Amino acid sequence: MKALSTISVKYLILLIAISVPSVSFGQPDEEQVALAIERFRVVMVNPDSQVLADLASDDLEYVHSSGTVRDKKGFIDEFMQRWTNFTSVTIQNQTIKISGDNAIVRHRLVAEADNPGYPSRVDIIILMVWRKEQGKWKMLARQAAKVREK
């Protein structure tokens, strides 16, 4: 039997790669969600309306620890109008759990803020739901809560 030529082997590999839909050449979903959250962390300090719009689902429900609820437009306005003016944001103890096209994210957010009339240090816990929409992870829901005092 004749040995396969180099071109035949390359063609065979390409044929296998495109015929197996379960093979993923991209990043795992957890990594994609973590990158989206990092983009959000950065844009919280340096607001950019296009980045905020890109990160948020049109169906976004964004809830503060105070109970204030915002939709996508209110979420973007919050940062662009500096209603919440973070000077630094750190995320701690983050967990990401993928469930189909959804990701459940929990973490602690510790930040410094410059908001007259409010404490300069923010220390809250966050629960977020991200949804994969047209191949991109979008924030669908966010709920902040105060850290329980010891």
N, C-alpha and C positions, 0 to 999 in steps of 0.2 A: 504494500500500500504506500502510495506516495505521501510524503510529509506535506503538511499544510504550508502554504507560502505565508510570508509575513503579512501581506495584504489580506489574505483570507482570514488569518487569526484576528487581525484588527477589525475586520468586518464582522466576524462572529461575536467578538466582545461588544461591539457597538449594537448589534442586533439584540443581544441578551439584555444589555443595559436599558434599551428603550422599550423592550417588551415586558419588563418586570416593573409594574407600577408601584409596588411597595418599597422599592429601593429609593432611599432619600439621600440626595447629595447635598442637601442644605443643613443648616444647624438644627439641632434638636429643639423642639418647642420650648422647653424650659429655658434654654439659652436665649431664644428669640424674645421671650417674655422678660427675662432679666435685662436684656439690652433695652427693651422698650421702657422698663421701669427706670433704668439708668438715664435714658433720655429725658424722662419726666423729672427725675431728681435734678438734673442740670438745668432744665428749663424753668423749674420753680425759682431758681436763684437769678437766672438770666432769661426773662420771659421773651418768647418769640411766638407770635400768634399763629404762624403757619405750623410750627412744630406742635403747639398745643392742639390745634385743630386736627392734625394728622394722628395724634395719639388718642384722641377721644372718639368714641362711638357717637353717632348721631342720637342714640338713645341713652346717653350718659345720665346717671344719677350720682351726684357728687355731694356727700354729706359730711359736714364738719362735726367736730366733737361738741360744738355749741348747739347743734341741731339745724343749723342753716343748710338748706338744700339748694343746689344749683343744677341747671341743665347744662348742655354743652356750651351755649352762648355765655351763660353766667360763669362757668368754669374758666373760659378764656378771658372774660372781662376781669375776673378776680385777680389774675396774675398781670394782665396788661395794664389795668388801672391801679395796680399795687395795693389793692384792698388787703391782701396778704403780701407782705414785703419781706421775703426771706433773704437773709444775707449769707446763710450757709444751711445745708441740709445733709444729714447723715442718716443712712438706713442701716438698721441692725437686726440681726436674727431673722433674716428673711427666709420664708418657705414658699415654694411654688409647687402647686399640685395641678397637673393637667387632667382634664376630664372632657374628652372629645374635643370640641372647638372652644372650650372654656378653660380658663386658668384661674385657680383660686390662690390669691397671694396674701400672705400675712407678714407684717414686719412692724418694727418699732421705728418711729421717725423722731429724730432729735434734731432740732434746728435752732438757729438764732434768727430773730426777726426784728425789724424796725417798724413797729406799728404803734403809733401814739395811743396811749390808753390801755395797751395790752402788755402782758409780760414779754420780755425780750427772749426768753427761752421757751421753746415749745418741746414737749415730750409727750407723745401720744402713740397709741397703737392703731394700726390701719388694717382693714380688711378690704381687699379689692377683688373684683371679678374682671378679667380681661377676656375678650372674645375674638376669635380669629375671623376677620371679615375680609373677604377677597384676598386671602393670603397674608394679611397683616394683622398683628395683634393690636386691638383697640381697647381702651379702658371703658368698660360698660357700667361699672358701679364701684363706688369707693365710700367706705364708712369709717370715720375716725372716732376714736373713743379716748377719753382721758385714762391715764394709767392709774390703776387702783392704788390708793395709798396703803402703805404697810401698817 
